[in-house]
Amino acid sequence: MSRYRYGAYEDGPDPLAPPYDVRDALDAMGDSVLDGTRPDDALRELLRRGLPNAQGRRGLDDLLREVRERRRALRERGRLDGTLEEARALLDTAIGQERAELFPDPSDDARLREAELDALPSDTAQAIRRLSDYQWRSDAARQTFEQLKDLLRREVLDSQFQGMKQALQNQDPAAMQRVKDMMASLNEMLEKDARGEHTQADFDRFMDEYGDMFPDRPENLEELVDQLARRAAAMDRLLASLSPEQRAELAGLMEQAMQDAGLAMEMTRLGDALRARRPDLGWGQPEQMDGENPLGMGDATTALAELADLSELEAALGQDYPGARLDDIDEDAVRRALGRQAVDDLDALRRLEKELEKQGYLRRNRGKLELTPKAVRRLGETALRRVFSQLTSGRQGDHDQRDAGQAGELTGASREWRFGDEQPLDVVRTVSNAIRRSAMEGPPPGAAAGLVAVPAASVESLAAAEVLEPVGADAVDPRGPARPARVRLGVDDFEVHETERRTGAAVCLLVDLSYSMVLRGTWAAAKQTTLALHTLVTSKFPQDAIQIIGFSNYARTLHPEEMAGLDWDMVQGTNLHHALMIAGRHLDRHPDFEPIVLVVTDGEPTAHLRPDGRSLFDYPPSTDTLVLTLAEVDKMTRRGATMNFFMLADDRRLVSFVEEVARRNGGRVFAPDADRLGEYVVSDYLRVRRGRR
């Protein structure tokens, strides 16, 4: 029998996990929206913070913090001049060993050799070049010098091809020849690709023969070029990070090493091809390394290549450039730098954005992120909860009108039906009335003893209905089996349930969108108040007609979907004149509704509409602006609409203007703190809503 072992799923996220619940994420995103942030910025903040209530899941800021810590650790790994320092030490050792061999010899040849050693230049590369033809008297010095040249060959090749140092560790001439053949084949393949003649089969043959020299196992030529170009650019940055003297000395050592190995020409061809293919890799940009331990050229190149990858990853995780998307983050770079768990965290963040769109909370319109009506309703409910949490307990939202109406909650009472009533029938009271009336009138002639038999009547909505009701438990027909009684319903028998009356209201909320609202820090409160009031009216008072009007240099009607993403207007002008004109048309469309006009602003009117429909701005407010605006106020007064102002500033001109409006219209003036604006507006709406016209 087959044996199975069960345990936690280790290869990424659990494929059998329940569907992702984005409601907490939407609420967290909604907190930012209600604080005045645009939806796209709110989503970006959520992705930076990480998923709410997600155990162990990190956001972009957490990943970014780890990347920066990794960069700091790499910079402290060591110095970049390790190979140069080691080469100098080996050279000094070889010269010292040679001098020790020459010192006991009294011959002129020994003195000439000593003079030649004394005349060596201080530059290590030039000294090695001078000594390349030197006939060493000391076998130990000769071995040390060969060790120096082998070190340079291995380090230079390792700086270009990672892992080459280990492959050439045993100084096998056949291995070096194989490296030469590989570089020649690689350059030939790059040249064929430049001519458009390269095929995947060429690359496969190359990898079959030399694939062991490329531990990352690229799958095509582009991946191989990317790996080699990044390493070559890192080597170029290494040279740029040294002092001019060190740079010249190390470059000379590299050139000498490649000449000795017979690879100088092939290395130059390869470097030119890689730079031409990937000029975007920051060639020649210096990097700071702060460590104490000297690093070999290959290790230093590896560190600089990793630093370059981390720099790119840091920029991608920062997401602070135009059009930034999570798809811009290289998953392989995240895995190399931070491990598999970080990849899972990134995948969870990507899934969050997709799930918000999939589950109908977000949508993209011409590249701009928007909240759907479904999301706006949820955010509106959140805003309303915030407002009601500030209100004192009591009968907020209740109504004290108790005469009959077609809408509202049942009061528990009933009354006689009247023509035109649409309230639900009280069946029990209706049938009881019919039975009492029938009992008082007595059975009609020919009816069985103890039974009342009347044909059914058709009354309004109960057409051709028959209601069967037994007269009593003991009522039987002495001439046969008991038969149920048929009760005749008359018009006077009908009763309907009485409901609490709710009169309809035409609500206009006028919200200032001018730039000063942001400067004073009141924009978020106005936005939250708008969502809260709209949600209250549409959910609790669906018979009311609400219109939200935003105004700056012009006024416009705001629809629910755009309110969550509503932003202030960076323009001049507070055109209350235009806003009142739009509000007046809304009230005129609902003449039988209770008119409610609420104005939220932090400044006096500074713009009005001209006869040609264009806005005219003037500060201080011109006489025409004030006259036209107050004329619209007078029209509101004649409509019976009381205007209540909510001032978010105490400017002298604003106070003077709203006092004049209150004198003309009879409305009230409030000066709430920004964080209590929603409480004031909702409370005032409910207060006016409960009143009678």
N, C-alpha and C positions, 0 to 999 in steps of 0.2 A: 504494500500500500504506500501511496505517496505521503510524505511527511511535510508539514507546513510549519513555519515559524511566523508568529504574528508580533508586530511591534509598531512603534511610531513610524509614520512615513517620513523618510529622510531626504528624498530627492526633490526638495522644493515645497511649495504650499500643498496642503492636504487636498487632493482632488475630490474627496468626498465631503469637504466642509460645506455647511449650509450656505445658501445664497447670501451674498454680502448685504448687510443692512446699512443703507446710506442715510437713514434718518438722523442719527446722531451727527454725522458729518454735515448734513444740510443745516441742522440747528446750529452747529458751530460756525459754519459759513454764514448763516443768517445773523448771528451776533455781530459779525463784522459789517454786514449789509445794513443792519439797523443802526449801527454806529456811524453810518455815512459813507461806507466804502462801496465802490462799484463791484458788481458780481465777479468780474474777471480778477480784480485785485483781491477780493475776498477768497476766491478759490486758491489764488497763489499763496495767500497767507496761511490757509488751511494746509496746503501741501508742505509749506515750510515748517509748520508746527508739528505735523504728523496727524495720524488718525485718532480721533477721540475714542477713549475706552478700548483702545487696541493694545493688548498686553505685548510689550516687547517690540512693537512696531515703531520705527524711527521716521521722522520727517526729513525734509531736505536739509534743514539747518543742522540736524544731528549728523547726517552723512557728511555735510560740508565741514563740520567741526572735526570729524575723524580724518578727513582728507588733509586739513591744515595741520593736524597733529602729526600725520604721517610725513608731510613735507618737512616739518620741523625736525623730526627724528632723522630723516635722510640728510638734511644739511649738517647735522651734528655727527654724522657717521665718520667723517675724516676729511683730510686735505686732498687736493687734486694733484699735488706734485709728488705723489708717492713714487711713481716710476722714475721720475727725474732724480729724486733723492736716492733711490736704490741703484740707479745707473751710476751716479757719482761715487757712491760707496764702493761698488764693485770695481770701478775704474781706479779709484785710489788704492784699493786692495791689490789689484794687479800691478800697479806701478810700484807699490811698496815691496811686493814680493820680488819684482825684477831688481830693484835697488839692493835688496838684501843679497841677491845672487851676485850682483856686480861688485859689491863693496870689497870683498876679500881679494878680487882679481887686480893685480898691479899693472895690467897691460894697458896700452894706449886705447885698444878697442873698448875696454870697459869704461875708460874715461869719456870716450866719444859717445858711447851709449848713454851714459849718465847726463852728458850735456844735451843730448837729444830729448831725454825725458824732462830735463829742466826747461827746455824751450817749448814744451807742449802748451797750447792755448788753454785758458781757463774754461772756455766753452766746452762742455762735455762732448757734444756732437762733433766739433772740429777736432778735438783730441782723439776721439775714436777713429775719425777718418785718417788722421796722421798715423795712427798705430795699426791701421788695417794691413800695411805691408811690413810692419816691424817684425824682425826675427827675434823672438823671445829666447833669452838664455835660460830663464827659469821655467821649468815644466809647470809648476804651480801657477805662475803668472799667466802662462799660455791658457791653462784650463779656466782660470778666472775670467780672462778676456773672452774666451769662447762662451762661457756662461753668461757674460754680459750681452754678447750679441744674440744669443739664443733668447735671453729674457726680452730683449727689444723686439725680436721677431714675433714672439708669442704674444706680447702685450699689444703690439700694433695690430696684429691680426685679430686678437680677441676684442679689441676696441671696435672692429668692424663686423666681425662674425662672433656672436656670443657663444662661448663654449670652446672656441678654437684653442685656447691656451691649454686645456686639458688634453685635447687631441694631439698636440705637438709636444707633450711633456717628455716623451722618450727620445726626442731629437732624431727621429727616424727619417732618413733622406727620402724614402718612398712616400711617407706621409706629407712631406713638404712638396714633393712633385705632384701629389694628388691635389693639394691645395692650389697649385699653379693651374692644373688642368680644370679644376672647378671654376676658378675665376675667369679663365679664358672662355669656357662654355657659358658662363653667366653673362659676360659682356656680349658674346655673340647672340645670345637669346634676347638681350635688351635691344640690340641693334636691329634684329629681325622684327621685334615688336614695334620699334620706331618706324620701320618701313611698312608695317601692316601685314607682315608675313607670318607672325607668330601664331601658333595654335596651341590648344590645351594639350595635345599629344606631345608637343615639344617639351612642355613643362613637366608632364608626367615622366618622360624619359630622363629628364634632368634630375628629378627627385628620386627616381629609381636608382640612379648612380651615386648621387651626392646627398640624398635626404638625411643621412646620419649627421651631417654637418649643420643641420637646421633643426634644433630641438623643438621649435614651436610648430613644426610641420605645416607650413602654409599650403593651402589647397589650390592656389593659382598664382600667376605671376604678379598680380596686383598686390596680393597679401605679402608676397616675398619682398616686393619693392617697398612696401610700407614699413616692414620690419627693418630692412637694411637702411632705408632713408632716415628713419627715426634714430637709429644708432649712429649713423654717420653725422647727423645734425647734432647729436649729443657730443660726439667727439669734437666737432667744430666749436661747440659752446665751451667744452673743456679748455681748448686752446685760448678762447677769448676770455676765459676767467682767470688766466694766469697773468703775471706781470709781463711786460714786453720782453724782458730778458729771458724769463722762463719760457715764454711762448716760442721765441726764436730757437732756444736751446732744444726744447722738446720736439719742435718741428724738424730740426736738423737730425735729431736722433731717429725719428720716424722715417725720414727720407733715407738715411743711411741704412737702417734696418731693411727697408724694402729693396734697396739696391743690392744689398748683400744677398737677399733671398731671391732676387730676380723677379720681384713682383711690382716694381715701381710703376712700370707702364700700365699694367692691368689695374692696379689700384687707382691710378689717376683717371683712367677711362671709367671705372665704376663710380668714383666720386662725382665726376662731371655728369654722368647719366642720372644719378640719384638726385643731385641738386636740381637738374632741369625738370625732373618729374615731380618733385615735391618742394617747390620754392616756399611753401607756406609754413615750414616747420621751424621757423625762427633761427636760421643759420647765423652763427656769429654772435648770438646774444649771450652776454656773460651771466654766470650764476654764482651765488655766494655759498661757499661751503665753510662751515665754522668748526668742524671737528678737529681733534688733535692728532689722530692716527693717520699716517700717510696711506693713501689708496693707490693701488696699481692702476695703470691706464685702463684696463678692461673693467675693473670694478668701479672706477670713477665714471667711466662712460655709462655703465649700467645704472649707476645712481642718478646721473644727469638725465638719462633717457626716462627713468621713472619719475623724476621731478617734472619733466616736460609733460608726461602723461597726467600727472597729478594737477599741474597747472591748467590743462585743458579740462580735466574733470571738475576742477574747482569752478571754472567759468560756467560750465554747463549746469552744475548744481546750483549756482547762484541765481540762474534764471532772471537776471536783471538786464537783459538786452531785448530790443524790440522783437516781437514774434516768438519769444522763448516758449518751448514746449518740452514736456517730459521725454518725448521721443528723441530729443536732441542728445540725451545722455547716453553715452556708449555703455551698454551693459557689460561688455567684455572688460572695459577699463574699470568699471565698478568692481567686477569680480577679482581682477588682478590686484586692485588697491585695497579693497575692504573685505573681500571674501563673499561666500555664497549668501550668507544671511543678509548682507546689504543689497544683493540683487533681489532677494525676496521682498525686502522693504520697498525697494523701488518699484517692483511689480505691483505691490499693494497700492502704492500711490497712483500708478497709472490706471489701475483697475478702478480706483475711486472716481476719477474723472469720467471714465467710460460708463461706470454704473450710474452716475448722476444723470448722464445723458440718456442711457438706456432705460432707466426707470422713470423718465419723464420730468426730471427736475431742471435740467439745463438743456439749452439748445444753442446752436451757433447760427448767427444771422450775418452773412457777409463777413465772416471771420471774427465777429464780435460775440462774446459769450453773453447770453441772456437767460434770465429765470423764466420758466414757464408759468402759466396760471396756477398749476398745481403747486409749484414751489412758493409762488406769491401768497397763495392762501395759507400755506403753513407758516410763512414768515409773518403774515398779518395776524394769525392767531397768537404767535409768540409776542408780537408787539402789543396786542390787546391784553395778553396776560401780564405783561410788564406794567401796563397802565393800570389795570384793575388791582394789581398788587399794591399800588400806591393809594388807592381809594379806600376810604373808611367803610366799614361794613354797614350795611343798611339795604334799603330797597332800591339799589341802583338798577336802573333798567326796567323796574316795574311801572305800571300805569294805574292811575286812579280813576279812569273813566270806565264805568261798568254798564253802560247801556249797550243794547244788542248791537252786534256788528258781524260782518261776514268772516272776519279773521280773528285769531286770538285764542287763548286758552279757555277751556270750559270753566264756568263759574260754579257749577253744581246746581244751578237753578234752571227752570224751564218756564216757558210762557206760551200763550196761544199763537198758533201759526197765522201769519198775515201774508197776503199776496205779495210776492217778490222776495220773501225770505229765502236765504240759501243755507241757513244753519242746519245741522244734522237733526233728523227727526228723533224725538224721544218716544221710542216704540212702546215702552211699558206704560207711560202716562197716556199715550194715544189710545191703546187698546183698553186700558182701565176706564177711560172716559166713555168709550163706546159701550162697555159692559154695564157700567152704572146707568147710563142713559137707557139702555135696552131693558134693564131690570125695572127701572121706574116706569117705563112705558108699558111693560107687560108683553107677553108673546103675541105675535100676530095670529089672526084666525087660521086654523088648520095646522098649526105647529104642534109637534108632539109635546106631551106633558113634560114639564121640567126642562124644555129645550127652547132656545131662541134661534130662529132661522131667518136670516136676512141676506139678501144678495149683496155681494161686494160692490163698493162704489169706487169710481175713478176720481181721485183728487190730486190734481197737479202732478207731482213727481211720482205718486203711487198709482199708476194706471192699471186698471183692471185687477187690483190686488184683492185676495181673499185671506182674511185672518181667521184661523180656526182656534177657538178657545172653549174648552169644556166649562159648563156652568158650575159644576161641582163634582166632587168625587163620587157622590151617591146618586147622581142624576142618571136614571135609566129610563128606557122606553118600556112601559108595561106590556106593549104589544110585540116586543122583539128585542134584539140585542141593542146595547147602548150605542148611540151615534154621536160623534163630536158636534158641538154647536158651532154654527157659522154666525159671526158677529158682523153686522152691517156698520161700516165706518162712515160717519158723516163729516162734513167740513168742520164743524165746531168741535169735533173730538180731537183734532190734530194739535199736538204741541211740539215745540222745537226746543233743543238745548240752547240756553243762553250762553254767549261767549263774551269774553272781555273785548271791548272795542279797542282797536288800534287805528288811529287816524293816520293817513299817509302824510309824509313830509317830503318836501323838496329841499335837499341839503346841498349847499355850496360851500366847499372849503377852498379858500384862496390862499395859496402858499407862495411866499416870496422866494424866488430862485436866484436872487442877485448875489454877486460875489461877496458882499459884505456879510452875508449869512455865514460864510466859511471863515472869514476873518474874525468874526465874533464867537466862533465855536458853537453856533446854534443850528447849523445845517443838519447834523445827525438827529437832533431832537425833532426838527420839523419833519424829516423823512419818516421817522418812527411814528410820529403822531398821525401822519397821513395814512400810513398802512393800518394803524390801529383803528382809526375812525372808519375807514373803508370796510374793514373786516367786520366791525361792529354793526354797521348799517346793513351790509349784504347778508350777514348770517342771522342777526337777531331781529332785524326790521326789514325783511325782504320787500315789503310793500312800499318802502321809502325809495325815493329816486335821488341818488347821490352823484355829484359831479365834483371832481378834483380839478382845480384850475391853478396852474403854475404861471407866475408872471415875473418878468425881468424887463428887458426893453420892449418885448411883446408878451402877450399872454397866450396860453394854449391849454386845451383840455388834456389831462393826463389819464391814460388808460391803466388798468390794474397791472398789466404785464410790465409796463415801463416804469412803474413807481418804485419797484425794488432797485432797479438800476438807475434811478433818477439821479442826475448830477446837477450841481449848480451851474449857472451860466456866467462865464467870465466876460460880461458885457456891462455897459453903463446903462442905467435906467431902472426905475421901479414903476412900471406902467400899471398902476391900480385902475386907471381909467378903462383900459382895454379889458382887464380881468372882470370888472363889474359889468361891462357890456355883455360878456359871455355868460356870466352868472344870471343876468337879467333874462336872457333868452331861455335859459334852463328853467327859471321860475315861470316864465310865460307859457312854457309847454306843459306845466302842471298847475293850472289855475286853482284847482280844488285842494291842493296840498298845503300843508303847513310850511311856510317858507322859513328856512334856517340858513343864515349867511354868517360864516365864520372866517375871519381874516387873520392870517399869521404873517407878521412882517417885522422888520427891524429898522425901517426907514420910511420917511415921508415920500409921497409921490414925486418923482422927478422926470416923468415922461408921460406923454399922451399920444393918442392916434390923431393924425391930421386927416382932413377930408379925403386925401388921396390914399389913405390906408397905411401910410408910412409913419414910423414912430419918430417923435421929436424929443430929444433929451435936453434938459437944461438944469444946471445946478448953480445956485439955489433954485428951487422950483419956480418956474415962471408963473405969471398970473393965469395964463391960458390953461396950464396943467391943473392948477388948483380949481379953477372955475369948472372945467369940464369934468373933473373927478367928482366934485361936490354935486354937480348936476346928476351924475349917475347915482350918487347917494340919495338924492331927493326922489329919483325914480324908484329906488328900492323902498323908500318910505311910503310912497303912494301904493306900491304893491302890497304893503302890509308886512314887509320883511324887516325884521329887526337885525341890525348888523352888530355883531360883537367882535371887538378887536383884541388880539393877543399881541401885546408889544414885547419884543425881545430886546429892546434897547430903551434908554431913557433920554434920547436926544430931545433938545428943547423944541425943535421944529416938529418932530414926530408927535410929541405930547400935545402940542398946540393943535395939530391937525386932527388927531383922534378925538380931542375934546370938542372940536367943532362938529365932527361927525356925530358924536354922541348927542350933542345939543339938537342937531337937525333930525336925527333918526330915532333917538330914544334908546339906542343900544348901550351895551355896557363895555367897559374898557378893563382889560386885565394886564398885569405886568408880571407874569410868572418867571421864575428861574427856568433856564433851558431844560433842566432835568425834570421839571414838573409840568412842562408844556402839555404833554399827552393827557395828564390827569385833568388839567384845566379844560382842555378842548372837549374831551369825552364827557366830563361832568356837565359842561354847559350844554352840549348837545342833548344829553338825557334830560336835563332840566327843562329845556325848551320843548323837547319831544313830548314830555308828559302834559304840557299845557294844552289848552284849547284855543283855537283861533277865535 
